[in-house]
Amino acid sequence: MADDSFGFAAKALALRNMVGKLPQTLPSWRELNIQIEKLRGKAEEFEKEFPWHLAMVMPEGRLRKKKGPYLRRLALQGKRVDKLLWKLLREFALQEAPGIGKRGKERLNKFCQKMVEMINTNIYKATQQLRLEGRAELKSLKGLMPVPKK
């Protein structure tokens, strides 16, 4: 459904734009771009497998059960992207400040993790309103669609 995969597609788009501004010479840059494209592809695959109108014709419990494995794959891919984003931000910071000590690296690790969390939170908040509006619209249309007979 659009509301399930929209957050992942928005994350892929936002991160692609953000990562494009970082130096391409960083070791994790290429791998992160590959994983972002995989996330985008999996979100598109989810959209094809579960089009928006399926929620109106299939019982909610059965649909949730069918969507579960796909959503799990999307979530795991999102975690891979987060881990690589953390690694890329850390590499970028270390490149900019090569003489950082052990204590500074510990702080840098925490800072990069907070940055990834902040990016994810901002993407979530930006998509949440649209998600809620879409669900309300879908519920209002649910009674208008004919339900196929079994």
N, C-alpha and C positions, 0 to 999 in steps of 0.2 A: 504494500500500500504506500501511497505517496508520503503519508505522515511517518511511516516507519523508516524508510530509506532516505527521506529528505535531509535529515541531520547528517547522515554519512556523506551524501552527495555535496552538501554545503561545506562540510569539513574538507573534502577533497579539493573543491574549488578554492576555498580560502587558503588552504595550505599550499596549493600549487602557486598561487599568486605571491604568497609570502616567501616561499623557498626560492622562487625565481629571482628575488632581490639579493639573496646571499651569494657569496662567491662560489662558482662552480668547481673550484679547485679543492674544496673540502672533501675528505674521503667519503663521508656519508651522503653527500649530496645526490649522487647518481642513484644509490640504493633507495633513498627516501622518495625520489621522484618515481621510481618504479613501483614502490609500495603504494604511493598516492594514486597512481593510475590503476593499480589493482583494486583499491578501495572504490574508486569511481566506477570501474567495470562491474564490481560485485553489486554496487547499488543499482546500476542499470539492469543487471541480470535479475535482481530482486523485483524491480519494477515490471519487467517483462513477465516474470513468473506469477506475480500477484498484482494484476492491474486494479485500479481503484474501484471498478464496478463489482469486483468479486466480493467486497464487504456487504454489498446489498443483496447478493443472491445466495451466499453461503452462510450457514450458521456460524456465529462468532467463535464458539469453542473449537469446532472443526478447523476453521481457518487459522486460529491461533496455533493449533497443533501442527498444521502444515507449514506455517511460517517460522516456527521455532528454529529448525536447523539453519535456515537461511539467515535469520537474524543473528544467530550465534556466530556464523562465519563472518558476517559484517562486523560484529563487535570485536572479534579476534583480530581482524584486519585493521580495525581502528586502533587497537592496542599496539599492533606492530608499528603503525605509523607514528603513534605517540612516542614509542621507545626510540625510533630513529630520529624523530624531531628533537627529542631531548639530547641525543648524541650529537646531532648537527649543531644545535645551539651551543653545546659545551665545546665542540671543536672550534666554532667561530670565536667564542670568548677566549679560548686558550691561544688562538692564533693572534688575537688582538693584544693579549697580555701574556706573553710567553714566560715571564719571570715569576709567575705566581707560585706561592709556596703550597705546602701540604694543607695547611689550614684554609688557605684561600680556595684550593680546589674543592674542599669539603663544602664550603659556603657556595661555591659556584654550582656544584651538583644540586644543592637544595634550591638555589635560585632558578636553575634551568627547569627543575621539576615544577616549581611554582609557575614558571612561564607557560609550560605546557598545560597545566591545570587552568590557568587564566585564559589561554586561547580556547580551550575546550568549553569553558564556562561561557565565554562570550559568544561562541558559535551556537551553543545550546540556547542561550537566552534569545539570540536573534531569530532562531527558528521556532521557538516555543509558541510565540504569538500566532504565527502562520499555521502551525500545527493545530492549535486550538480552534482557530477560525475554520480550518478545513474540516475538522471533525464535526463541528456544529452544522456546517453546510451539508455534509454527508448524511447526518441524521435527519435533516429536514427533507432530503431527497429520498430517503429510504422507503418511505411509504408510497412514493410515486412510481417506483420501479416494480414491474410484475415479477413475482417470485416463481421460478420454474418448478413445475410439478415433478415429484420424485417417482 
